[in-house]
Amino acid sequence: MSMLDKLKGMLKGHEEQAKRGVDKGGDMIDQRTGNKYQSQVDMGQKQADDYIDRSRDQGNPPPQ
């Protein structure tokens, strides 16, 4: 089982919690870098949120 499959299994049913974690992580990076990489962090947060939303919409079954 690949790491991506494991991640998908862990996300299932916890999408909102994962999105909050992405936001908190991005905020922490911005704080520690003095917002030096804010645009890149924001882009990464958006991509992570989009991935979480796509996973939820596809209804991926948990890996076996």
C-alpha positions, 0 to 999 in steps of 0.5 A: 500500500502506497503512502498516498493510499494510506493518506486517503484512508486517514482523510476519509470522514475527517476532511474538515479536521484535515483542512483546519490542520492545513490552515494552522500549518500554513499560518505557522509557516507564515509566522515563522518566516515573517510571511516571506513565502506567504504566496507560496504557502497560500498556493500550497494550502489551496492545493491541499484543500482542493485535494481534500475536496476532490477526495471527498467528492470521489468517495474513495473507498478506504484502502485494504 
